[in-house]
Amino acid sequence: MSRRVDLTDKAREVIDRLKAEHGDLMFHQSGGCCDGSSPMCYPLGEFRVGGSDVLLGEIHGCPFYMARDQFELWQNTHLTVDVVPGRGASFSAEIPLGLRFVIHSRLFTDEELAGLPAVESAVAAD
């Protein structure tokens, strides 16, 4: 079965560092402008997802959500989370490390599209 989102080994290492400090994590891709177009990493539960978000899957044990309207544009796109040196102007957990998560993307092949699971709506936390 195909996956909608994956990650690089470098991103996996950073997630391990962040988990050691913050515990369980989550990602959200809003599709906004500037830093809002980067994947944001938060301690699990510190970012509230709701009906306008979908769950694309998990990366290294972390749920990865995307704004539903952004997903409509990217539904045929495979995402790979990577990390690069630099500071973004966001609240993402990796920023104090002098790093930032980024997305590399490519279109799915027809075979991959046929094997994709359906996305799930995010349920708002109470």
Backbone atoms as SQL, in Angstrom:
CREATE TABLE atoms (id INTEGER PRIMARY KEY, chain TEXT, resi INTEGER, resn TEXT, atom TEXT, x REAL, y REAL, z REAL);
INSERT INTO atoms VALUES
  (1, 'A', 1, 'MET', 'N', 0.845, -1.185, 0.000),
  (2, 'A', 1, 'MET', 'CA', 0.000, 0.000, 0.000),
  (3, 'A', 1, 'MET', 'C', 0.889, 1.247, 0.000),
  (4, 'A', 2, 'SER', 'N', 0.518, 2.221, -0.793),
  (5, 'A', 2, 'SER', 'CA', 1.256, 3.470, -0.871),
  (6, 'A', 2, 'SER', 'C', 0.999, 4.327, 0.361),
  (7, 'A', 3, 'ARG', 'N', 1.940, 5.219, 0.637),
  (8, 'A', 3, 'ARG', 'CA', 1.800, 6.169, 1.739),
  (9, 'A', 3, 'ARG', 'C', 1.750, 7.577, 1.162),
  (10, 'A', 4, 'ARG', 'N', 0.995, 8.446, 1.798),
  (11, 'A', 4, 'ARG', 'CA', 0.905, 9.834, 1.343),
  (12, 'A', 4, 'ARG', 'C', 2.070, 10.685, 1.818),
  (13, 'A', 5, 'VAL', 'N', 2.654, 10.300, 2.953),
  (14, 'A', 5, 'VAL', 'CA', 3.727, 11.103, 3.534),
  (15, 'A', 5, 'VAL', 'C', 4.800, 10.188, 4.117),
  (16, 'A', 6, 'ASP', 'N', 6.059, 10.544, 3.863),
  (17, 'A', 6, 'ASP', 'CA', 7.221, 9.823, 4.377),
  (18, 'A', 6, 'ASP', 'C', 8.195, 10.844, 4.954),
  (19, 'A', 7, 'LEU', 'N', 9.357, 10.384, 5.360),
  (20, 'A', 7, 'LEU', 'CA', 10.359, 11.294, 5.892),
  (21, 'A', 7, 'LEU', 'C', 11.753, 10.785, 5.582),
  (22, 'A', 8, 'THR', 'N', 12.709, 11.700, 5.657),
  (23, 'A', 8, 'THR', 'CA', 14.103, 11.341, 5.436),
  (24, 'A', 8, 'THR', 'C', 14.711, 10.852, 6.746),
  (25, 'A', 9, 'ASP', 'N', 15.879, 10.226, 6.652),
  (26, 'A', 9, 'ASP', 'CA', 16.583, 9.787, 7.858),
  (27, 'A', 9, 'ASP', 'C', 16.955, 10.980, 8.736),
  (28, 'A', 10, 'LYS', 'N', 17.348, 12.103, 8.112),
  (29, 'A', 10, 'LYS', 'CA', 17.687, 13.299, 8.899),
  (30, 'A', 10, 'LYS', 'C', 16.480, 13.784, 9.688),
  (31, 'A', 11, 'ALA', 'N', 15.316, 13.788, 9.071),
  (32, 'A', 11, 'ALA', 'CA', 14.101, 14.210, 9.772),
  (33, 'A', 11, 'ALA', 'C', 13.772, 13.239, 10.907),
  (34, 'A', 12, 'ARG', 'N', 13.972, 11.951, 10.681),
  (35, 'A', 12, 'ARG', 'CA', 13.729, 10.945, 11.718),
  (36, 'A', 12, 'ARG', 'C', 14.617, 11.207, 12.937),
  (37, 'A', 13, 'GLU', 'N', 15.883, 11.544, 12.712),
  (38, 'A', 13, 'GLU', 'CA', 16.805, 11.838, 13.811),
  (39, 'A', 13, 'GLU', 'C', 16.341, 13.059, 14.608),
  (40, 'A', 14, 'VAL', 'N', 15.880, 14.093, 13.918),
  (41, 'A', 14, 'VAL', 'CA', 15.406, 15.298, 14.606),
  (42, 'A', 14, 'VAL', 'C', 14.134, 14.987, 15.392),
  (43, 'A', 15, 'ILE', 'N', 13.254, 14.197, 14.827),
  (44, 'A', 15, 'ILE', 'CA', 12.040, 13.803, 15.551),
  (45, 'A', 15, 'ILE', 'C', 12.413, 13.049, 16.828),
  (46, 'A', 16, 'ASP', 'N', 13.401, 12.166, 16.756),
  (47, 'A', 16, 'ASP', 'CA', 13.854, 11.457, 17.956),
  (48, 'A', 16, 'ASP', 'C', 14.337, 12.441, 19.024),
  (49, 'A', 17, 'ARG', 'N', 15.103, 13.453, 18.625),
  (50, 'A', 17, 'ARG', 'CA', 15.587, 14.471, 19.578),
  (51, 'A', 17, 'ARG', 'C', 14.417, 15.216, 20.197),
  (52, 'A', 18, 'LEU', 'N', 13.454, 15.581, 19.364),
  (53, 'A', 18, 'LEU', 'CA', 12.307, 16.344, 19.855),
  (54, 'A', 18, 'LEU', 'C', 11.420, 15.495, 20.768),
  (55, 'A', 19, 'LYS', 'N', 11.253, 14.219, 20.437),
  (56, 'A', 19, 'LYS', 'CA', 10.464, 13.329, 21.295),
  (57, 'A', 19, 'LYS', 'C', 11.111, 13.175, 22.664),
  (58, 'A', 20, 'ALA', 'N', 12.447, 13.128, 22.705),
  (59, 'A', 20, 'ALA', 'CA', 13.148, 13.005, 23.985),
  (60, 'A', 20, 'ALA', 'C', 12.884, 14.226, 24.865),
  (61, 'A', 21, 'GLU', 'N', 12.700, 15.377, 24.240),
  (62, 'A', 21, 'GLU', 'CA', 12.463, 16.604, 24.997),
  (63, 'A', 21, 'GLU', 'C', 10.985, 16.867, 25.282),
  (64, 'A', 22, 'HIS', 'N', 10.125, 16.598, 24.292),
  (65, 'A', 22, 'HIS', 'CA', 8.719, 17.005, 24.378),
  (66, 'A', 22, 'HIS', 'C', 7.722, 15.860, 24.530),
  (67, 'A', 23, 'GLY', 'N', 8.154, 14.623, 24.341),
  (68, 'A', 23, 'GLY', 'CA', 7.213, 13.507, 24.346),
  (69, 'A', 23, 'GLY', 'C', 6.608, 13.311, 22.960),
  (70, 'A', 24, 'ASP', 'N', 5.398, 12.776, 22.905),
  (71, 'A', 24, 'ASP', 'CA', 4.744, 12.505, 21.626),
  (72, 'A', 24, 'ASP', 'C', 4.549, 13.800, 20.842),
  (73, 'A', 25, 'LEU', 'N', 4.644, 13.678, 19.511),
  (74, 'A', 25, 'LEU', 'CA', 4.566, 14.835, 18.619),
  (75, 'A', 25, 'LEU', 'C', 3.487, 14.644, 17.574),
  (76, 'A', 26, 'MET', 'N', 3.147, 15.732, 16.905),
  (77, 'A', 26, 'MET', 'CA', 2.237, 15.716, 15.763),
  (78, 'A', 26, 'MET', 'C', 2.744, 16.734, 14.742),
  (79, 'A', 27, 'PHE', 'N', 2.314, 16.570, 13.494),
  (80, 'A', 27, 'PHE', 'CA', 2.637, 17.510, 12.424),
  (81, 'A', 27, 'PHE', 'C', 1.349, 18.052, 11.821),
  (82, 'A', 28, 'HIS', 'N', 1.423, 19.302, 11.351),
  (83, 'A', 28, 'HIS', 'CA', 0.309, 19.913, 10.633),
  (84, 'A', 28, 'HIS', 'C', 0.860, 20.724, 9.480),
  (85, 'A', 29, 'GLN', 'N', 0.263, 20.531, 8.319),
  (86, 'A', 29, 'GLN', 'CA', 0.630, 21.269, 7.103),
  (87, 'A', 29, 'GLN', 'C', -0.568, 22.122, 6.717),
  (88, 'A', 30, 'SER', 'N', -0.453, 23.444, 6.903),
  (89, 'A', 30, 'SER', 'CA', -1.614, 24.304, 6.678),
  (90, 'A', 30, 'SER', 'C', -1.742, 24.762, 5.235),
  (91, 'A', 31, 'GLY', 'N', -0.628, 24.940, 4.555),
  (92, 'A', 31, 'GLY', 'CA', -0.687, 25.448, 3.193),
  (93, 'A', 31, 'GLY', 'C', -0.811, 26.948, 3.124),
  (94, 'A', 32, 'GLY', 'N', -0.556, 27.630, 4.228),
  (95, 'A', 32, 'GLY', 'CA', -0.587, 29.087, 4.221),
  (96, 'A', 32, 'GLY', 'C', 0.611, 29.650, 3.491),
  (97, 'A', 33, 'CYS', 'N', 0.744, 30.940, 3.524),
  (98, 'A', 33, 'CYS', 'CA', 1.889, 31.563, 2.858),
  (99, 'A', 33, 'CYS', 'C', 3.092, 31.569, 3.794),
  (100, 'A', 34, 'CYS', 'N', 4.239, 31.858, 3.246),
  (101, 'A', 34, 'CYS', 'CA', 5.493, 31.986, 3.997),
  (102, 'A', 34, 'CYS', 'C', 5.745, 30.736, 4.834),
  (103, 'A', 35, 'ASP', 'N', 5.995, 30.896, 6.135),
  (104, 'A', 35, 'ASP', 'CA', 6.280, 29.731, 6.978),
  (105, 'A', 35, 'ASP', 'C', 5.075, 28.826, 7.152),
  (106, 'A', 36, 'GLY', 'N', 3.879, 29.334, 6.879),
  (107, 'A', 36, 'GLY', 'CA', 2.687, 28.510, 6.977),
  (108, 'A', 36, 'GLY', 'C', 2.650, 27.402, 5.948),
  (109, 'A', 37, 'SER', 'N', 3.537, 27.485, 4.949),
  (110, 'A', 37, 'SER', 'CA', 3.588, 26.430, 3.944),
  (111, 'A', 37, 'SER', 'C', 4.571, 25.326, 4.333),
  (112, 'A', 38, 'SER', 'N', 5.239, 25.464, 5.468),
  (113, 'A', 38, 'SER', 'CA', 6.144, 24.439, 5.978),
  (114, 'A', 38, 'SER', 'C', 5.385, 23.536, 6.940),
  (115, 'A', 39, 'PRO', 'N', 5.815, 22.270, 7.046),
  (116, 'A', 39, 'PRO', 'CA', 5.166, 21.409, 8.037),
  (117, 'A', 39, 'PRO', 'C', 5.538, 21.875, 9.437),
  (118, 'A', 40, 'MET', 'N', 4.563, 21.975, 10.292),
  (119, 'A', 40, 'MET', 'CA', 4.781, 22.422, 11.663),
  (120, 'A', 40, 'MET', 'C', 4.714, 21.220, 12.596),
  (121, 'A', 41, 'CYS', 'N', 5.650, 21.153, 13.540),
  (122, 'A', 41, 'CYS', 'CA', 5.737, 20.071, 14.503),
  (123, 'A', 41, 'CYS', 'C', 5.406, 20.623, 15.883),
  (124, 'A', 42, 'TYR', 'N', 4.507, 19.948, 16.575),
  (125, 'A', 42, 'TYR', 'CA', 4.072, 20.379, 17.906),
  (126, 'A', 42, 'TYR', 'C', 4.043, 19.188, 18.853),
  (127, 'A', 43, 'PRO', 'N', 4.240, 19.436, 20.154),
  (128, 'A', 43, 'PRO', 'CA', 3.930, 18.375, 21.107),
  (129, 'A', 43, 'PRO', 'C', 2.467, 17.961, 20.908),
  (130, 'A', 44, 'LEU', 'N', 2.213, 16.676, 20.957),
  (131, 'A', 44, 'LEU', 'CA', 0.873, 16.155, 20.694),
  (132, 'A', 44, 'LEU', 'C', -0.147, 16.849, 21.595),
  (133, 'A', 45, 'GLY', 'N', -1.194, 17.381, 20.973),
  (134, 'A', 45, 'GLY', 'CA', -2.256, 18.054, 21.697),
  (135, 'A', 45, 'GLY', 'C', -2.087, 19.552, 21.828),
  (136, 'A', 46, 'GLU', 'N', -0.921, 20.098, 21.459),
  (137, 'A', 46, 'GLU', 'CA', -0.714, 21.539, 21.571),
  (138, 'A', 46, 'GLU', 'C', -1.207, 22.307, 20.352),
  (139, 'A', 47, 'PHE', 'N', -1.586, 21.613, 19.307),
  (140, 'A', 47, 'PHE', 'CA', -2.218, 22.233, 18.145),
  (141, 'A', 47, 'PHE', 'C', -3.561, 21.550, 17.982),
  (142, 'A', 48, 'ARG', 'N', -4.583, 22.326, 17.915),
  (143, 'A', 48, 'ARG', 'CA', -5.941, 21.775, 17.851),
  (144, 'A', 48, 'ARG', 'C', -6.357, 21.543, 16.405),
  (145, 'A', 49, 'VAL', 'N', -6.625, 20.289, 16.062),
  (146, 'A', 49, 'VAL', 'CA', -7.128, 19.957, 14.733),
  (147, 'A', 49, 'VAL', 'C', -8.634, 19.797, 14.811),
  (148, 'A', 50, 'GLY', 'N', -9.287, 19.969, 13.676),
  (149, 'A', 50, 'GLY', 'CA', -10.738, 19.865, 13.675),
  (150, 'A', 50, 'GLY', 'C', -11.268, 19.433, 12.325),
  (151, 'A', 51, 'GLY', 'N', -12.514, 19.746, 12.075),
  (152, 'A', 51, 'GLY', 'CA', -13.202, 19.311, 10.869),
  (153, 'A', 51, 'GLY', 'C', -12.626, 19.864, 9.577),
  (154, 'A', 52, 'SER', 'N', -11.813, 20.905, 9.660),
  (155, 'A', 52, 'SER', 'CA', -11.207, 21.452, 8.450),
  (156, 'A', 52, 'SER', 'C', -9.844, 20.817, 8.172),
  (157, 'A', 53, 'ASP', 'N', -9.497, 19.759, 8.907),
  (158, 'A', 53, 'ASP', 'CA', -8.223, 19.060, 8.733),
  (159, 'A', 53, 'ASP', 'C', -8.469, 17.594, 8.401),
  (160, 'A', 54, 'VAL', 'N', -7.489, 16.997, 7.707),
  (161, 'A', 54, 'VAL', 'CA', -7.522, 15.562, 7.424),
  (162, 'A', 54, 'VAL', 'C', -6.231, 14.932, 7.912),
  (163, 'A', 55, 'LEU', 'N', -6.320, 13.665, 8.297),
  (164, 'A', 55, 'LEU', 'CA', -5.160, 12.903, 8.719),
  (165, 'A', 55, 'LEU', 'C', -4.601, 12.170, 7.504),
  (166, 'A', 56, 'LEU', 'N', -3.372, 12.535, 7.104),
  (167, 'A', 56, 'LEU', 'CA', -2.754, 11.896, 5.939),
  (168, 'A', 56, 'LEU', 'C', -2.081, 10.578, 6.292),
  (169, 'A', 57, 'GLY', 'N', -1.704, 10.418, 7.537),
  (170, 'A', 57, 'GLY', 'CA', -1.003, 9.218, 7.974),
  (171, 'A', 57, 'GLY', 'C', -0.101, 9.554, 9.135),
  (172, 'A', 58, 'GLU', 'N', 0.917, 8.723, 9.340),
  (173, 'A', 58, 'GLU', 'CA', 1.888, 8.929, 10.409),
  (174, 'A', 58, 'GLU', 'C', 3.288, 8.897, 9.843),
  (175, 'A', 59, 'ILE', 'N', 4.165, 9.688, 10.453),
  (176, 'A', 59, 'ILE', 'CA', 5.587, 9.601, 10.156),
  (177, 'A', 59, 'ILE', 'C', 6.319, 9.385, 11.478),
  (178, 'A', 60, 'HIS', 'N', 7.040, 8.315, 11.573),
  (179, 'A', 60, 'HIS', 'CA', 7.835, 7.973, 12.751),
  (180, 'A', 60, 'HIS', 'C', 6.990, 8.061, 14.026),
  (181, 'A', 61, 'GLY', 'N', 5.762, 7.550, 13.947),
  (182, 'A', 61, 'GLY', 'CA', 4.867, 7.518, 15.092),
  (183, 'A', 61, 'GLY', 'C', 4.131, 8.816, 15.377),
  (184, 'A', 62, 'CYS', 'N', 4.251, 9.793, 14.501),
  (185, 'A', 62, 'CYS', 'CA', 3.608, 11.099, 14.695),
  (186, 'A', 62, 'CYS', 'C', 2.491, 11.283, 13.672),
  (187, 'A', 63, 'PRO', 'N', 1.262, 11.588, 14.119),
  (188, 'A', 63, 'PRO', 'CA', 0.205, 11.861, 13.146),
  (189, 'A', 63, 'PRO', 'C', 0.557, 13.086, 12.316),
  (190, 'A', 64, 'PHE', 'N', 0.212, 13.033, 11.026),
  (191, 'A', 64, 'PHE', 'CA', 0.490, 14.134, 10.096),
  (192, 'A', 64, 'PHE', 'C', -0.835, 14.592, 9.501),
  (193, 'A', 65, 'TYR', 'N', -1.235, 15.821, 9.841),
  (194, 'A', 65, 'TYR', 'CA', -2.492, 16.408, 9.393),
  (195, 'A', 65, 'TYR', 'C', -2.241, 17.471, 8.338),
  (196, 'A', 66, 'MET', 'N', -3.259, 17.714, 7.543),
  (197, 'A', 66, 'MET', 'CA', -3.208, 18.779, 6.555),
  (198, 'A', 66, 'MET', 'C', -4.569, 19.446, 6.504),
  (199, 'A', 67, 'ALA', 'N', -4.563, 20.752, 6.278),
  (200, 'A', 67, 'ALA', 'CA', -5.815, 21.467, 6.091),
  (201, 'A', 67, 'ALA', 'C', -6.551, 20.869, 4.886),
  (202, 'A', 68, 'ARG', 'N', -7.846, 20.643, 5.043),
  (203, 'A', 68, 'ARG', 'CA', -8.638, 19.984, 3.996),
  (204, 'A', 68, 'ARG', 'C', -8.547, 20.713, 2.649),
  (205, 'A', 69, 'ASP', 'N', -8.609, 22.038, 2.657),
  (206, 'A', 69, 'ASP', 'CA', -8.536, 22.766, 1.386),
  (207, 'A', 69, 'ASP', 'C', -7.172, 22.607, 0.731),
  (208, 'A', 70, 'GLN', 'N', -6.119, 22.500, 1.522),
  (209, 'A', 70, 'GLN', 'CA', -4.792, 22.247, 0.968),
  (210, 'A', 70, 'GLN', 'C', -4.714, 20.835, 0.415),
  (211, 'A', 71, 'PHE', 'N', -5.319, 19.880, 1.112),
  (212, 'A', 71, 'PHE', 'CA', -5.317, 18.505, 0.636),
  (213, 'A', 71, 'PHE', 'C', -6.005, 18.401, -0.734),
  (214, 'A', 72, 'GLU', 'N', -7.057, 19.156, -0.947),
  (215, 'A', 72, 'GLU', 'CA', -7.737, 19.129, -2.253),
  (216, 'A', 72, 'GLU', 'C', -6.763, 19.471, -3.375),
  (217, 'A', 73, 'LEU', 'N', -5.818, 20.350, -3.099),
  (218, 'A', 73, 'LEU', 'CA', -4.822, 20.734, -4.109),
  (219, 'A', 73, 'LEU', 'C', -3.686, 19.711, -4.200),
  (220, 'A', 74, 'TRP', 'N', -3.359, 19.047, -3.100),
  (221, 'A', 74, 'TRP', 'CA', -2.191, 18.172, -3.027),
  (222, 'A', 74, 'TRP', 'C', -2.553, 16.687, -2.993),
  (223, 'A', 75, 'GLN', 'N', -3.793, 16.327, -3.227),
  (224, 'A', 75, 'GLN', 'CA', -4.202, 14.937, -3.061),
  (225, 'A', 75, 'GLN', 'C', -3.483, 13.965, -3.985),
  (226, 'A', 76, 'ASN', 'N', -2.909, 14.439, -5.070),
  (227, 'A', 76, 'ASN', 'CA', -2.177, 13.576, -5.999),
  (228, 'A', 76, 'ASN', 'C', -0.672, 13.674, -5.804),
  (229, 'A', 77, 'THR', 'N', -0.254, 14.191, -4.649),
  (230, 'A', 77, 'THR', 'CA', 1.154, 14.490, -4.393),
  (231, 'A', 77, 'THR', 'C', 1.681, 13.695, -3.201),
  (232, 'A', 78, 'HIS', 'N', 2.819, 13.057, -3.406),
  (233, 'A', 78, 'HIS', 'CA', 3.523, 12.375, -2.312),
  (234, 'A', 78, 'HIS', 'C', 4.402, 13.400, -1.617),
  (235, 'A', 79, 'LEU', 'N', 4.384, 13.404, -0.287),
  (236, 'A', 79, 'LEU', 'CA', 5.156, 14.348, 0.511),
  (237, 'A', 79, 'LEU', 'C', 6.268, 13.617, 1.253),
  (238, 'A', 80, 'THR', 'N', 7.433, 14.225, 1.279),
  (239, 'A', 80, 'THR', 'CA', 8.539, 13.720, 2.086),
  (240, 'A', 80, 'THR', 'C', 8.992, 14.841, 3.001),
  (241, 'A', 81, 'VAL', 'N', 8.928, 14.597, 4.310),
  (242, 'A', 81, 'VAL', 'CA', 9.373, 15.574, 5.300),
  (243, 'A', 81, 'VAL', 'C', 10.889, 15.442, 5.433),
  (244, 'A', 82, 'ASP', 'N', 11.565, 16.584, 5.337),
  (245, 'A', 82, 'ASP', 'CA', 13.012, 16.649, 5.484),
  (246, 'A', 82, 'ASP', 'C', 13.319, 17.763, 6.468),
  (247, 'A', 83, 'VAL', 'N', 14.570, 17.927, 6.811),
  (248, 'A', 83, 'VAL', 'CA', 14.984, 19.001, 7.716),
  (249, 'A', 83, 'VAL', 'C', 16.213, 19.674, 7.121),
  (250, 'A', 84, 'VAL', 'N', 16.273, 21.002, 7.253),
  (251, 'A', 84, 'VAL', 'CA', 17.400, 21.784, 6.740),
  (252, 'A', 84, 'VAL', 'C', 17.834, 22.780, 7.805),
  (253, 'A', 85, 'PRO', 'N', 19.079, 23.242, 7.735),
  (254, 'A', 85, 'PRO', 'CA', 19.510, 24.287, 8.661),
  (255, 'A', 85, 'PRO', 'C', 18.744, 25.577, 8.388),
  (256, 'A', 86, 'GLY', 'N', 18.493, 26.330, 9.428),
  (257, 'A', 86, 'GLY', 'CA', 17.831, 27.621, 9.276),
  (258, 'A', 86, 'GLY', 'C', 16.717, 27.786, 10.280),
  (259, 'A', 87, 'ARG', 'N', 16.315, 29.024, 10.458),
  (260, 'A', 87, 'ARG', 'CA', 15.242, 29.348, 11.395),
  (261, 'A', 87, 'ARG', 'C', 14.051, 29.855, 10.622),
  (262, 'A', 88, 'GLY', 'N', 12.928, 29.271, 10.876),
  (263, 'A', 88, 'GLY', 'CA', 11.690, 29.801, 10.346),
  (264, 'A', 88, 'GLY', 'C', 11.058, 30.696, 11.396),
  (265, 'A', 89, 'ALA', 'N', 10.103, 31.475, 10.966),
  (266, 'A', 89, 'ALA', 'CA', 9.396, 32.364, 11.894),
  (267, 'A', 89, 'ALA', 'C', 8.107, 31.675, 12.331),
  (268, 'A', 90, 'SER', 'N', 8.256, 30.555, 13.014),
  (269, 'A', 90, 'SER', 'CA', 7.073, 29.791, 13.398),
  (270, 'A', 90, 'SER', 'C', 7.224, 29.283, 14.824),
  (271, 'A', 91, 'PHE', 'N', 6.209, 28.566, 15.270),
  (272, 'A', 91, 'PHE', 'CA', 6.213, 27.966, 16.596),
  (273, 'A', 91, 'PHE', 'C', 6.541, 26.477, 16.544),
  (274, 'A', 92, 'SER', 'N', 7.049, 26.010, 15.421),
  (275, 'A', 92, 'SER', 'CA', 7.358, 24.601, 15.261),
  (276, 'A', 92, 'SER', 'C', 8.475, 24.190, 16.227),
  (277, 'A', 93, 'ALA', 'N', 8.386, 22.982, 16.766),
  (278, 'A', 93, 'ALA', 'CA', 9.257, 22.522, 17.853),
  (279, 'A', 93, 'ALA', 'C', 10.742, 22.469, 17.482),
  (280, 'A', 94, 'GLU', 'N', 11.074, 22.324, 16.212),
  (281, 'A', 94, 'GLU', 'CA', 12.482, 22.201, 15.819),
  (282, 'A', 94, 'GLU', 'C', 13.205, 23.543, 15.729),
  (283, 'A', 95, 'ILE', 'N', 12.494, 24.638, 15.703),
  (284, 'A', 95, 'ILE', 'CA', 13.091, 25.959, 15.482),
  (285, 'A', 95, 'ILE', 'C', 14.209, 26.278, 16.485),
  (286, 'A', 96, 'PRO', 'N', 14.059, 26.000, 17.800),
  (287, 'A', 96, 'PRO', 'CA', 15.159, 26.289, 18.729),
  (288, 'A', 96, 'PRO', 'C', 16.449, 25.509, 18.437),
  (289, 'A', 97, 'LEU', 'N', 16.364, 24.449, 17.644),
  (290, 'A', 97, 'LEU', 'CA', 17.552, 23.670, 17.272),
  (291, 'A', 97, 'LEU', 'C', 18.307, 24.312, 16.109),
  (292, 'A', 98, 'GLY', 'N', 17.787, 25.418, 15.564),
  (293, 'A', 98, 'GLY', 'CA', 18.412, 26.034, 14.398),
  (294, 'A', 98, 'GLY', 'C', 18.126, 25.268, 13.120),
  (295, 'A', 99, 'LEU', 'N', 17.020, 24.527, 13.129),
  (296, 'A', 99, 'LEU', 'CA', 16.607, 23.701, 11.990),
  (297, 'A', 99, 'LEU', 'C', 15.170, 24.020, 11.633),
  (298, 'A', 100, 'ARG', 'N', 14.772, 23.573, 10.448),
  (299, 'A', 100, 'ARG', 'CA', 13.366, 23.678, 10.085),
  (300, 'A', 100, 'ARG', 'C', 12.975, 22.511, 9.198),
  (301, 'A', 101, 'PHE', 'N', 11.768, 22.013, 9.428),
  (302, 'A', 101, 'PHE', 'CA', 11.236, 20.953, 8.580),
  (303, 'A', 101, 'PHE', 'C', 10.770, 21.574, 7.270),
  (304, 'A', 102, 'VAL', 'N', 10.971, 20.850, 6.180),
  (305, 'A', 102, 'VAL', 'CA', 10.514, 21.259, 4.855),
  (306, 'A', 102, 'VAL', 'C', 9.858, 20.058, 4.180),
  (307, 'A', 103, 'ILE', 'N', 9.127, 20.339, 3.122),
  (308, 'A', 103, 'ILE', 'CA', 8.460, 19.291, 2.338),
  (309, 'A', 103, 'ILE', 'C', 9.091, 19.209, 0.956),
  (310, 'A', 104, 'HIS', 'N', 9.405, 17.991, 0.544),
  (311, 'A', 104, 'HIS', 'CA', 9.745, 17.707, -0.845),
  (312, 'A', 104, 'HIS', 'C', 8.530, 16.981, -1.407),
  (313, 'A', 105, 'SER', 'N', 8.146, 17.303, -2.622),
  (314, 'A', 105, 'SER', 'CA', 6.937, 16.684, -3.169),
  (315, 'A', 105, 'SER', 'C', 7.166, 16.195, -4.593),
  (316, 'A', 106, 'ARG', 'N', 6.347, 15.227, -4.953),
  (317, 'A', 106, 'ARG', 'CA', 6.316, 14.699, -6.322),
  (318, 'A', 106, 'ARG', 'C', 4.926, 14.146, -6.557),
  (319, 'A', 107, 'LEU', 'N', 4.530, 14.064, -7.802),
  (320, 'A', 107, 'LEU', 'CA', 3.230, 13.477, -8.130),
  (321, 'A', 107, 'LEU', 'C', 3.294, 11.963, -7.958),
  (322, 'A', 108, 'PHE', 'N', 2.196, 11.405, -7.484),
  (323, 'A', 108, 'PHE', 'CA', 2.084, 9.955, -7.400),
  (324, 'A', 108, 'PHE', 'C', 2.017, 9.361, -8.799),
  (325, 'A', 109, 'THR', 'N', 2.505, 8.137, -8.941),
  (326, 'A', 109, 'THR', 'CA', 2.285, 7.395, -10.175),
  (327, 'A', 109, 'THR', 'C', 0.844, 6.873, -10.149),
  (328, 'A', 110, 'ASP', 'N', 0.340, 6.436, -11.295),
  (329, 'A', 110, 'ASP', 'CA', -1.008, 5.867, -11.338),
  (330, 'A', 110, 'ASP', 'C', -1.120, 4.648, -10.418),
  (331, 'A', 111, 'GLU', 'N', -0.055, 3.828, -10.362),
  (332, 'A', 111, 'GLU', 'CA', -0.068, 2.648, -9.508),
  (333, 'A', 111, 'GLU', 'C', -0.128, 3.047, -8.032),
  (334, 'A', 112, 'GLU', 'N', 0.633, 4.058, -7.651),
  (335, 'A', 112, 'GLU', 'CA', 0.606, 4.523, -6.266),
  (336, 'A', 112, 'GLU', 'C', -0.770, 5.080, -5.903),
  (337, 'A', 113, 'LEU', 'N', -1.345, 5.868, -6.799),
  (338, 'A', 113, 'LEU', 'CA', -2.675, 6.441, -6.537),
  (339, 'A', 113, 'LEU', 'C', -3.705, 5.349, -6.282),
  (340, 'A', 114, 'ALA', 'N', -3.608, 4.272, -7.052),
  (341, 'A', 114, 'ALA', 'CA', -4.571, 3.169, -6.893),
  (342, 'A', 114, 'ALA', 'C', -4.427, 2.482, -5.536),
  (343, 'A', 115, 'GLY', 'N', -3.231, 2.546, -4.930),
  (344, 'A', 115, 'GLY', 'CA', -2.996, 1.861, -3.667),
  (345, 'A', 115, 'GLY', 'C', -3.078, 2.744, -2.438),
  (346, 'A', 116, 'LEU', 'N', -3.527, 3.985, -2.601),
  (347, 'A', 116, 'LEU', 'CA', -3.587, 4.899, -1.459),
  (348, 'A', 116, 'LEU', 'C', -4.801, 4.652, -0.578),
  (349, 'A', 117, 'PRO', 'N', -4.603, 4.706, 0.728),
  (350, 'A', 117, 'PRO', 'CA', -5.765, 4.634, 1.624),
  (351, 'A', 117, 'PRO', 'C', -6.518, 5.964, 1.596),
  (352, 'A', 118, 'ALA', 'N', -7.774, 5.927, 1.939),
  (353, 'A', 118, 'ALA', 'CA', -8.560, 7.152, 2.041),
  (354, 'A', 118, 'ALA', 'C', -8.051, 7.959, 3.224),
  (355, 'A', 119, 'VAL', 'N', -8.163, 9.278, 3.121),
  (356, 'A', 119, 'VAL', 'CA', -7.791, 10.123, 4.265),
  (357, 'A', 119, 'VAL', 'C', -8.938, 10.154, 5.250),
  (358, 'A', 120, 'GLU', 'N', -8.598, 10.386, 6.500),
  (359, 'A', 120, 'GLU', 'CA', -9.597, 10.463, 7.567),
  (360, 'A', 120, 'GLU', 'C', -9.765, 11.913, 7.988),
  (361, 'A', 121, 'SER', 'N', -10.979, 12.280, 8.325),
  (362, 'A', 121, 'SER', 'CA', -11.206, 13.612, 8.900),
  (363, 'A', 121, 'SER', 'C', -10.615, 13.629, 10.297),
  (364, 'A', 122, 'ALA', 'N', -10.044, 14.766, 10.644),
  (365, 'A', 122, 'ALA', 'CA', -9.512, 14.937, 11.998),
  (366, 'A', 122, 'ALA', 'C', -10.691, 15.226, 12.927),
  (367, 'A', 123, 'VAL', 'N', -10.611, 14.742, 14.139),
  (368, 'A', 123, 'VAL', 'CA', -11.639, 14.989, 15.135),
  (369, 'A', 123, 'VAL', 'C', -11.107, 16.037, 16.087),
  (370, 'A', 124, 'ALA', 'N', -11.861, 17.073, 16.312),
  (371, 'A', 124, 'ALA', 'CA', -11.441, 18.127, 17.218),
  (372, 'A', 124, 'ALA', 'C', -11.261, 17.583, 18.625),
  (373, 'A', 125, 'ALA', 'N', -10.158, 17.971, 19.242),
  (374, 'A', 125, 'ALA', 'CA', -9.900, 17.560, 20.628),
  (375, 'A', 125, 'ALA', 'C', -10.769, 18.400, 21.567),
  (376, 'A', 126, 'ASP', 'N', -11.230, 17.783, 22.615),
  (377, 'A', 126, 'ASP', 'CA', -12.052, 18.514, 23.606),
  (378, 'A', 126, 'ASP', 'C', -11.197, 19.050, 24.722);
